Amino acid sequence: MKKINLAISGCLGRMGQQLIKSSKSNKNFKLVTLTENKPINKKIGGINLDLNTDQAFKKIDVIIDFTVPKCTLEILKIASKLKKRVVIGTTGFTQKEENLIKKYSKKIPIIKAGNMSLGVNLLMYLTEIASRSLGDNYLSKVFEIHHKHKKDYPSGTALMLGKGIADGKNKNIYNLIGKKFLNKKSFPYGKKINFNSIRKGEIIGEHEVTFSSGKEIIKLNHEAFDRALYSDGALTAAKWLTSKKPGLYSMRDLLNFK
């Protein structure tokens, strides 16, 4: 079987480093290109670090991108021009940026997920089912914990779970986002979805969705123990994407959740 030529953007980040490690032990891939968004004179595994340019991505099949929204959109512009597939693990996009990603997906296959874990994507699916089944008599909120180095909050995964709640109610997540708390011991339910983010230690990721009617509480949660969970999921997504036509896909498509 011919190996898939892989590029990793944001290769010096925490996920970038984990992706390099996971790709070396995955027989489906050949790591060809590593990029950062500023010049760095360094080699990793014999590969020079490049900037995000046409030349850097010329000989690859798939780009896995865990960076920041501005960088992701630059990569999509190049990938669209070169007809390359892109796996997006970057989070924190505005609605305008989300629309730009949709525009690029008309030209190239893109799979985008705020979290590449099988378990988290199952949790989102179950959240959507619970939200639809419980209806408007139940208020909901989302709680998450990550390591102290994580700057953004709520996490991309927490927002994914918020989207699961919104989808269950056939509503737009951007109209349902409520208050965003940081490092609170407790936080209230609201008419919209409130989020609380804890940043401490080296915790990889814990997420919990809670529904309450005032008479009962229902909790759905997920805890991650190993960062390889996400890189393995991203590589699975990259392999899956190689056989797809242009379009914007999610892990739900990959996992065939109906």
Buried (B, 14 or more C-beta within 10 A) or exposed (E): EEEBBBBBBBBBBBBBBBBBBBBEEBEBBBBBBBBBBEEBEEEBEEBEBBBBEEEBBEEBBBBBBBBBBEBBBBBBBBBBEBEBBBBBBBBBBEEEBBEBBEEBBEEBBBBBBBBBBBBBBBBBBBBBBBBBEBEEEBBBBBBBBBBEEBEEBBBBBBBBBBBBBBBBBEEEBEEBBBBBBEEEEEBEBEEBBBBBBBBEEEBBBBBBBBBBEEEEEBEBEBEBEEBBBBBBBBBBBBBBBEEBEBBBBBBBBBBEBE
